[in-house]
Amino acid sequence: MTIPQEQFDDLLSRTALAALFYYPEVAVDDDGRNLQNDIAYCLEPVAGIGDEDAERLRVAVGRVITNPTAHRSELLALVIELAPPPAA
């Protein structure tokens, strides 16, 4: 199944938003809000992707949420790899 580019764009937007609001203290102290919930929220737009690729994205998204500066290029490269080529 091919996931449309728009859904990968949504994944990137959600990841950026989760990174903006990430506080490690909240993830530890709050039962409702934690890193795993944020990752699951970010991956919702690409729910139909294969398990192996979903795991790669899960790891990359988690890294970006906790340290965007260090890991954003890794996530962008992965999205470019997995997204379909642009329509001509």
N, CA, C and O of each residue as an XYZ file, in Angstrom:
352
protein
N       0.845     -1.191      0.000
C       0.000      0.000      0.000
C       0.882      1.244      0.000
O       1.800      1.374      0.809
N       0.590      2.133     -0.904
C       1.328      3.388     -0.981
C       0.610      4.440     -0.156
O      -0.598      4.638     -0.288
N       1.364      5.102      0.685
C       0.818      6.171      1.524
C       1.037      7.490      0.782
O       2.171      7.786      0.404
N      -0.007      8.291      0.560
C       0.155      9.562     -0.145
C       1.083     10.536      0.592
O       1.195     10.505      1.817
N       1.731     11.383     -0.173
C       2.656     12.379      0.365
C       1.982     13.252      1.412
O       2.613     13.623      2.402
N       0.717     13.586      1.213
C       0.006     14.445      2.156
C      -0.022     13.837      3.552
O       0.034     14.560      4.546
N      -0.108     12.523      3.631
C      -0.141     11.858      4.932
C       1.236     11.917      5.605
O       1.321     12.046      6.826
N       2.300     11.825      4.826
C       3.636     12.001      5.391
C       3.839     13.443      5.848
O       4.500     13.693      6.856
N       3.269     14.393      5.102
C       3.336     15.793      5.521
C       2.625     15.987      6.855
O       3.089     16.737      7.714
N       1.487     15.300      7.020
C       0.751     15.369      8.278
C       1.586     14.771      9.407
O       1.620     15.322     10.507
N       2.252     13.662      9.152
C       3.148     13.058     10.144
C       4.222     14.060     10.580
O       4.489     14.201     11.774
N       4.832     14.749      9.624
C       5.872     15.728      9.954
C       5.299     16.891     10.767
O       5.933     17.358     11.712
N       4.114     17.354     10.406
C       3.485     18.458     11.153
C       3.171     18.045     12.582
O       3.411     18.802     13.522
N       2.637     16.854     12.740
C       2.312     16.368     14.077
C       3.574     16.184     14.913
O       3.583     16.480     16.108
N       4.643     15.691     14.278
C       5.905     15.490     14.995
C       6.478     16.828     15.451
O       6.968     16.949     16.573
N       6.415     17.826     14.582
C       6.903     19.157     14.954
C       6.110     19.718     16.131
O       6.683     20.303     17.050
N       4.802     19.541     16.100
C       3.957     20.019     17.189
C       4.269     19.276     18.490
O       4.362     19.893     19.551
N       4.429     17.961     18.410
C       4.753     17.173     19.604
C       6.107     17.589     20.170
O       6.271     17.659     21.388
N       7.076     17.866     19.302
C       8.398     18.301     19.765
C       8.313     19.667     20.436
O       8.992     19.919     21.431
N       7.485     20.539     19.893
C       7.326     21.876     20.452
C       6.783     21.834     21.878
O       7.176     22.637     22.724
N       5.887     20.902     22.134
C       5.247     20.825     23.446
C       5.827     19.739     24.348
O       5.259     19.449     25.401
N       6.936     19.141     23.956
C       7.523     18.048     24.744
C       8.225     18.581     25.991
O       9.063     19.479     25.911
N       7.877     18.024     27.124
C       8.553     18.287     28.392
C       8.761     16.945     29.070
O       7.781     16.267     29.382
N       9.988     16.539     29.307
C      10.227     15.230     29.934
C       9.493     15.069     31.267
O       9.047     13.967     31.588
N       9.362     16.131     32.036
C       8.687     16.050     33.323
C       7.229     15.653     33.168
O       6.706     14.888     33.978
N       6.565     16.165     32.134
C       5.169     15.831     31.896
C       5.060     14.357     31.539
O       4.153     13.666     32.004
N       5.987     13.874     30.712
C       5.960     12.475     30.295
C       6.123     11.540     31.486
O       5.610     10.422     31.467
N       6.821     11.977     32.508
C       7.037     11.145     33.688
C       5.872     11.250     34.659
O       5.454     10.242     35.228
N       5.342     12.450     34.859
C       4.358     12.688     35.915
C       2.900     12.555     35.480
O       2.040     12.328     36.331
N       2.596     12.684     34.219
C       1.218     12.741     33.756
C       0.812     11.408     33.140
O       1.432     10.950     32.180
N      -0.230     10.784     33.692
C      -0.694      9.493     33.178
C      -1.276      9.602     31.769
O      -1.175      8.655     30.989
N      -1.872     10.722     31.438
C      -2.523     10.869     30.146
C      -1.598     11.257     29.017
O      -1.896     10.979     27.856
N      -0.503     11.882     29.323
C       0.383     12.395     28.281
C       1.767     11.817     28.475
O       2.383     12.012     29.522
N       2.264     11.104     27.471
C       3.619     10.576     27.533
C       4.175     10.430     26.128
O       3.458     10.606     25.143
N       5.432     10.113     26.047
C       6.106     10.050     24.754
C       5.468      9.010     23.843
O       5.300      9.264     22.650
N       5.111      7.861     24.368
C       4.504      6.819     23.526
C       3.175      7.276     22.940
O       2.869      6.971     21.787
N       2.392      7.995     23.714
C       1.132      8.541     23.193
C       1.395      9.574     22.107
O       0.682      9.617     21.104
N       2.415     10.407     22.301
C       2.763     11.411     21.291
C       3.214     10.740     19.991
O       2.830     11.171     18.905
N       4.021      9.696     20.101
C       4.493      8.969     18.913
C       3.302      8.344     18.184
O       3.205      8.439     16.960
N       2.403      7.710     18.924
C       1.225      7.091     18.311
C       0.388      8.137     17.576
O      -0.100      7.886     16.474
N       0.222      9.316     18.192
C      -0.522     10.405     17.549
C       0.155     10.818     16.239
O      -0.519     11.025     15.230
N       1.462     10.935     16.254
C       2.202     11.363     15.062
C       2.092     10.348     13.931
O       2.059     10.726     12.760
N       2.036      9.061     14.271
C       2.006      8.008     13.256
C       0.614      7.721     12.705
O       0.487      6.972     11.737
N      -0.424      8.290     13.288
C      -1.798      8.038     12.821
C      -1.983      8.248     11.315
O      -2.639      7.422     10.681
N      -1.439      9.309     10.712
C      -1.673      9.524      9.281
C      -1.100      8.427      8.379
O      -1.561      8.266      7.249
N      -0.116      7.680      8.849
C       0.518      6.640      8.022
C       0.248      5.251      8.596
O       1.087      4.355      8.500
N      -0.924      5.085      9.189
C      -1.269      3.830      9.866
C      -1.203      2.615      8.940
O      -0.999      1.505      9.431
N      -1.363      2.770      7.652
C      -1.358      1.646      6.729
C       0.012      1.195      6.269
O       0.115      0.283      5.449
N       1.052      1.804      6.769
C       2.413      1.475      6.331
C       2.827      0.116      6.926
O       2.313     -0.288      7.969
N       3.746     -0.576      6.266
C       4.208     -1.877      6.733
C       4.858     -1.812      8.107
O       5.348     -0.764      8.529
N       4.854     -2.946      8.798
C       5.358     -3.002     10.169
C       6.818     -2.565     10.297
O       7.161     -1.824     11.218
N       7.668     -3.010      9.396
C       9.091     -2.662      9.477
C       9.296     -1.158      9.309
O      10.042     -0.535     10.064
N       8.631     -0.589      8.320
C       8.744      0.862      8.099
C       8.096      1.639      9.238
O       8.592      2.697      9.626
N       6.996      1.126      9.778
C       6.341      1.785     10.910
C       7.273      1.827     12.116
O       7.319      2.828     12.831
N       8.008      0.756     12.342
C       8.955      0.727     13.471
C      10.089      1.727     13.245
O      10.499      2.418     14.178
N      10.592      1.808     12.025
C      11.647      2.785     11.716
C      11.140      4.206     11.952
O      11.847      5.040     12.518
N       9.915      4.473     11.514
C       9.327      5.794     11.730
C       9.100      6.054     13.209
O       9.345      7.161     13.687
N       8.632      5.045     13.942
C       8.374      5.203     15.377
C       9.637      5.642     16.103
O       9.602      6.555     16.928
N      10.738      4.997     15.795
C      12.013      5.339     16.438
C      12.440      6.754     16.041
O      12.834      7.549     16.894
N      12.361      7.063     14.751
C      12.787      8.388     14.274
C      11.914      9.496     14.861
O      12.430     10.535     15.272
N      10.607      9.287     14.904
C       9.693     10.292     15.459
C       9.997     10.508     16.942
O      10.040     11.650     17.401
N      10.204      9.443     17.686
C      10.531      9.570     19.105
C      11.799     10.372     19.325
O      11.874     11.200     20.233
N      12.788     10.123     18.493
C      14.042     10.878     18.615
C      13.841     12.346     18.311
O      14.399     13.206     18.992
N      13.043     12.641     17.286
C      12.804     14.039     16.916
C      12.018     14.756     18.008
O      12.304     15.912     18.321
N      11.042     14.087     18.583
C      10.256     14.732     19.649
C      11.159     15.108     20.816
O      11.021     16.197     21.373
N      12.073     14.235     21.193
C      12.903     14.494     22.367
C      14.124     15.358     22.080
O      14.659     15.990     22.990
N      14.578     15.395     20.812
C      15.746     16.209     20.459
C      15.673     16.572     18.973
O      16.373     15.972     18.158
N      14.837     17.544     18.617
C      14.614     17.868     17.207
C      15.867     18.279     16.449
O      16.054     17.877     15.301
N      16.709     19.057     17.063
C      17.895     19.553     16.369
C      18.814     18.416     15.943
O      19.376     18.449     14.848
N      18.967     17.432     16.780
C      19.888     16.335     16.490
C      19.327     15.321     15.501
O      20.097     14.645     14.819
N      17.996     15.197     15.405
C      17.439     14.064     14.662
C      16.484     14.404     13.528
O      16.014     13.490     12.850
N      16.178     15.661     13.293
C      15.186     15.976     12.269
C      15.613     15.546     10.871
O      14.770     15.125     10.079
N      16.909     15.643     10.547
C      17.322     15.238      9.199
C      17.155     13.744      8.984
O      16.880     13.300      7.869
N      17.321     12.970     10.045
C      17.109     11.524      9.965
C      15.646     11.227      9.604
O      15.378     10.385      8.747
N      14.714     11.909     10.248
C      13.299     11.699      9.954
C      12.960     12.168      8.541
O      12.238     11.480      7.819
N      13.468     13.321      8.143
C      13.199     13.815      6.788
C      13.718     12.851      5.730
O      13.035     12.601      4.737
N      14.910     12.310      5.927
C      15.473     11.343      4.972
C      14.599     10.092      4.893
O      14.386      9.551      3.807
N      14.104      9.640      6.014
C      13.247      8.460      6.039
C      11.918      8.731      5.336
O      11.432      7.881      4.589
N      11.335      9.888      5.562
C      10.089     10.246      4.890
C      10.306     10.336      3.379
O       9.466      9.875      2.606
N      11.403     10.913      2.963
C      11.710     10.995      1.526
C      11.844      9.598      0.934
O      11.380      9.339     -0.177
N      12.477      8.707      1.676
C      12.627      7.321      1.221
C      11.274      6.614      1.079
O      11.053      5.893      0.106
N      10.380      6.815      2.032
C       9.125      6.068      2.083
C       7.981      6.698      1.285
O       7.074      5.993      0.843
N       8.019      8.004      1.102
C       6.928      8.688      0.405
C       7.007      8.414     -1.093
O       8.093      8.214     -1.636
N       5.855      8.407     -1.758
C       5.861      8.193     -3.198
C       6.485      9.399     -3.910
O       6.449     10.517     -3.395
N       7.055      9.164     -5.091
C       7.606     10.302     -5.827
C       6.511     11.289     -6.199
O       5.362     10.899     -6.405
N       6.868     12.576     -6.285
C       5.854     13.579     -6.646
C       5.267     13.307     -8.029
O       5.961     12.832     -8.928
N       4.003     13.609     -8.185
C       3.343     13.448     -9.475
C       3.889     14.476    -10.457
O       4.161     15.622    -10.098
N       4.040     14.045    -11.687
C       4.604     14.921    -12.714
C       3.602     15.886    -13.260
O       3.930     16.689    -14.134
